[in-house]
């Protein structure tokens, strides 16, 4: 479910060349604050996938909404703490 969401988000990525040590810049317009850079386009794409993953974890932990992308959603996973020894 999460991997499908990340892949769908990457299909919506916009890339551009910027003047920087890592000239490839990518962002997902539908996901506020999700952007990454890289020395190559492939590195930028890998970095962007990692940022999406971290963005999802933060939003899930804080109970913030996660917008659907291309019909893909991430549902909140409820963690059950069974205590020590479980």
Protein Blocks (a to p, Z undefined) as FASTA:
>chain_A
ZZmmmmmmmmmpccdddddfblbccddfklghiacddfbfklmmmmmmmmmmmmmmmmmm
nopacddeehiacdddddddebehZZ
